[in-house]
Structures are given as C-alpha cells and as structure tokens.
Amino acid sequence: MTIRLALQTAGPLLLPGDAGYDEHRRPLNPALDPRPAAVVRAAHTEDVRRAVLAARHHELPFAVQATGHGTHVAHDGALLLRTDAMSAVLIDPDRRVARVGPGTRWGDVLAAAAPFGLAPLSGSSPDVGVVGYTLGGGLGWLARAHGLAADSVLRARVVTADGTVRIADADRNPDLFWALRGGGGSFGVVTELEFRLYPITRVYAGAVTFGRERAAETLLHYRDWIERVPDALSTALLLTRDGSLVVKAMYAGDPDRGRALLEPLLAAAGPVVHDGLRVVDYPRAAMGGTFARTFDQVRVLDDDLVAALAAEPDATVEIRHWGGRIARDSGAAAHRDAPLSVVLDTVPTPGTAAALRRAGLGSSFLNFLPDPARTATAFTARNWAALRRIKAAHDPDNVFAAGLAVPPHAADLVCAAGR
Ligand SMILES: Cc1cc2nc3c(=O)[nH]c(=O)nc-3n(C[C@H](O)[C@H](O)[C@H](O)COP(=O)(O)OP(=O)(O)OC[C@H]3O[C@@H](n4cnc5c(N)ncnc54)[C@H](O)[C@@H]3O)c2cc1C
C-alpha cells in the first residue's frame, strides 16, 4: 500500500520503493519481513510529535523502533518511527546521571561514562537500545546490587498520544513516570531519558566451564548456596547443548572476596575445563545471553525440576539468580518476588514443561517475553490494573498498541466518555 502522507519532518520519510525503505523497515529478527506503510527517521522531538499526529490523522497503526532488538511482530501497514538517528549521550559526573536520546545504544553510554569512573545498569549486549531496554524493566548483571534499570530512571521527555511533549519525573506527571519505568512503550514515545549511573569501573566477572556430569548435584548445591550470597554477586548456571556446565558470575567488589564466595559452588561442579573469571573493565565484561524460547520464573529449584533440567537433551538451559536489590525496590516492572528464572533455547520436553509449571510462578519479564498475547504475565495483577488505568488516561484511543502493549482499562474509558 502506498499512501500520501501529510507529514513534514526534518528526518527522511521513506515510502515503499524509496532508497532506504528496505534498510530501515527491518527489525533484528530475520524471520520478520514487515511492510510498513511508511518509515519516518526522526531527527528530533518535533519529528516524533508530527509522526504521532500523522499516524492518528491517517488512521495508521503506529510503531516505534530504535535498534529492532525487541521487535517481535511485523508492523505491516503501520507508520514506523525509527529513532536510530536520535542517538546522543550526555554525562553529568557530579550528579552521576546520564541523559540519552531515543536512538542510543548501551555501548555508547558505557563508552561515555567509563572515563568518569561511572557505569550504567546495562544488559548483556552493548547493541541493545537504552530506552527500549529500560522501559521494559532492564535486567543487567548489576541488578542484584543496584536494581533494575527502570528503577534508576530520573526523568523522561515523552510525546504522548495527543502529540503533547511532556516531562515525566517524580513531580511532573508522576503517574506517567511510574508507568514508563517498566511498563514498556505503551504510554508514549520517549525522546530523552535521564537515569542514574554508578561508581563502578572494574568487576570480577566471566564464566567457568565444567563437564555436564555433575549438573544435578550442582543445581541442588546452587539452590542452597544462593540463599547465602550477598547482593554484589550475580550468577547464572548454564547447561549447554554441547555438554558443558557453565557458571557465569559478576562480582562488583574485591575479586578475592568474589572468588571465595564462588569457591563452594565451583567445587560442587567438579573438575574445571576452562576458568574465564577475571578482573575486567565493566564495559568489556560481555556476559552474553541465551536465546529465550521459553522463559519461566520459578519459586525454587525443587528436586523434580533439577532432575528434569539436568536430563534435558539437546537444549541450552540458563538458570539465573534474581533477588537482591530487585526485590527490595518497588515499581511497575517485573515480579519482584521471583528468586530465579529458567530459560530454554528450545521447546522443553513434556517432563521439563510439567516440572516448570509446578515450580513456576506463571510470570514473565517484559524484556524476555516474545509473545504479545502474554504481556499481562510480566506484571503483578495490581500493577497491571494500575498500568491499564494510566494507559486509559494518557492514550484512550490506544495509539501505542504495537508489540508488548498494555491496553487501556475499559471501565476507565467508559468513565472518561461519560464525563
Ligand atoms: C541480544 C539481546 C540481548 C538482550 N539482553 C537483555 C538483557 O540483558 N536484559 C534485558 O532486560 N533485556 C535484554 N534484551 C531485551 C531488550 O532489552 C528488549 O528487547 C528491548 O525492547 C530492546 O529495545 P530496543 O530499543 O533495542 O529494540 P526495538 O526493537 O527498537 O524496540 C523495542 C520496543 O521498545 C519500545 N521502544 C523503543 N524505543 C522507544 C521509545 N523511544 N519510546 C517508547 N518506546 C520505545 C517499543 O515498545 C518497541 O517496540 C536483549 C535483547 C537482545 C536481542
């Protein structure tokens, strides 16, 4: 479909057939081949505002994409706003704050903050977009020590569904501010984000590889060991499809102390095949991630689940320890009481699926959820209801409905219409 758009922007407007249309319509997932009606590469906030209003005027679905790392549906027929050209980082070392544009990737912030001895709560990849990651909660390797990235946001500039540019912080539009910190991209287009940085330069981090023979014993040990570790230590166990057991760890503190804390777990796993734990500059501590075909939050690694995961054939399984500061903070994002998550890179066997259901909380995390139909599972029932009410107040016509979206609360819409 080719449309005539009444839209004047500083950044280019790309229609099907235009040079650049193909390059900018695609997300990261190669299985998706979206055909948006138009792509707008915004140059500044006024372009964003005009794009939102144009989508409404032409009754086009609206979608926003920075890097394409979190785009799970094809935005066919939509007005697709690309923010990749709006990349900017400002560091205020005195306040320990970063201010970024919507196209900024974590690698840019890591590079800009490091010379000041500061670090953001980034995740496993420097290529992921700061804004999408943060609005979806943002679970990094410093989360047990310093919380989810969403909880470190101080201020956002947002274009809301009516085309108004608003500031959301603790004093201005506090409901919007609360919703943005974990509720995802349903409340507006963020054109600037300000968040806390932490005085972290070097960490003790990496992975130790073992054979998979002692997988069950190690998981049982892990179950008890995580009860005793401090928040500064973050870990995950990986059972890989090539027959390895990998302990991944990051300790934001003295490396000798970190090693001593890890030693009992490492001893339980058997003979070391490769020891990759070392002191490293935080921006270079690439911890990698596991492709999540399934993601479950579990109460406990019970005996059945341990046996099932240890025996799971032809799969890479990642068991990650949450808790710490994540659980002590509050906010729209995530289920704070989930102590562990289990990711599989393939469909689990029926035995593992049943064990996951029994031990599972039935919850998920927005940033690790590929299925828009399950968006509600990323939130507590109370937060989901609050998010839907805030959505009804700020976006009653559901302009920001793409992807992992929060729908407006129906009863609130009736109230608004009756006023
Ligand atoms: C390799 C890889 C590693 C990852 N590692 C982690 C990790 O360690 N921890 C973690 O928590 N997550 C992680 N994720 C998930 C990632 O944080 C989410 O997929 C996130 O949505 C990506 O944001 P993006 O802007 O890069 O992607 P995009 O596909 O460009 O955007 C995804 C969504 O974010 C929203 N969004 C983006 N920009 C804006 C904006 N300016 N205003 C409003 N909404 C916006 C929109 O809803 C959009 O649909 C990872 C993903 C990948 C692919």
The ligand as a Gaussian input file, in Angstrom:
#p B3LYP/6-31G(d) Opt

LIG

0 1
 C       20.915000      -9.811000      22.066000
 C       19.928000      -9.304000      23.088000
 C       20.335000      -9.150000      24.398000
 C       19.430000      -8.683000      25.363000
 N       19.847000      -8.568000      26.672000
 C       18.982000      -8.111000      27.598000
 C       19.375000      -8.011000      28.976000
 O       20.498000      -8.363000      29.349000
 N       18.475000      -7.526000      29.866000
 C       17.229000      -7.110000      29.493000
 O       16.473000      -6.642000      30.340000
 N       16.827000      -7.209000      28.212000
 C       17.667000      -7.708000      27.266000
 N       17.240000      -7.836000      25.974000
 C       15.868000      -7.448000      25.614000
 C       15.805000      -5.971000      25.210000
 O       16.076000      -5.148000      26.309000
 C       14.397000      -5.655000      24.683000
 O       14.165000      -6.466000      23.560000
 C       14.228000      -4.185000      24.329000
 O       12.874000      -3.941000      23.993000
 C       15.098000      -3.762000      23.166000
 O       14.953000      -2.396000      22.925000
 P       15.448000      -1.780000      21.539000
 O       15.087000      -0.354000      21.523000
 O       16.865000      -2.176000      21.333000
 O       14.575000      -2.606000      20.475000
 P       13.452000      -2.090000      19.453000
 O       13.009000      -3.325000      18.738000
 O       13.940000      -0.978000      18.624000
 O       12.295000      -1.553000      20.394000
 C       11.573000      -2.484000      21.163000
 C       10.394000      -1.821000      21.809000
 O       10.844000      -0.874000      22.763000
 C        9.933000       0.209000      22.812000
 N       10.656000       1.438000      22.494000
 C       11.859000       1.566000      21.883000
 N       12.180000       2.871000      21.812000
 C       11.163000       3.558000      22.368000
 C       10.905000       4.945000      22.607000
 N       11.783000       5.904000      22.250000
 N        9.768000       5.290000      23.215000
 C        8.861000       4.347000      23.606000
 N        9.065000       3.038000      23.405000
 C       10.193000       2.655000      22.801000
 C        8.826000      -0.070000      21.831000
 O        7.761000      -0.692000      22.500000
 C        9.479000      -1.035000      20.875000
 O        8.546000      -1.895000      20.246000
 C       18.110000      -8.323000      24.991000
 C       17.697000      -8.491000      23.662000
 C       18.583000      -8.990000      22.720000
 C       18.104000      -9.195000      21.301000

